[in-house]
């Protein structure tokens, strides 16, 4: 798995083997650490990848759809600020989902901890910040309806923003729950050649 700018060698051992031409040695990095294997069947594992990818795409689609509407809600700091936080947290979660999509069923120690941290932390933060945005949006709609006496239909775009943000909150909460429920089998010391030195 590729982690740009983040060299990580826990569980790897470097060995020198004779080159094919018999002249000199080359350094090879072998993974000899613990392996984390997904407990799901291969079909369940692939289905989970599809669910994660579709959910992440749907999250961004709804997030931008709601954020680009010409609604009064999108000009209120208390709604927009948590929205921006969820955009950043959602991006962190998306990185973890990308790493999960390109991973194998057997993961190294680093792959396992890194992708889980990204998905769980990102989805939890995005879900919480979207919940704050939804709550602030409800308060604003209540003020506009009852204090300013605005007609219900004049707030139709505000309701659309509210629905989009609520759906984003639900999607991230679902991703968090699905990832949290994923079980792994720890296989101590099983190794495969995963990365080679030059």
Secondary structure, DSSP 8 states (H G I E B T S, - for coil): ---TT----TTEEEEEEE-TTSSSEEEEEEE-S-EEEESS-HHHHHHHHHHHHHHHHHHHHHHHHHHTS--GGGG-HHHHHHHHHHHHHHHHHHHHHHHHHT--SEE-HHHHHHHHHHHHHHHHHHHHHHHHHHHHHHHHHHIIIIIS---GGGGHHHHHHHHHHHHHHHHHHHHHHHHHH--EEEETT---------
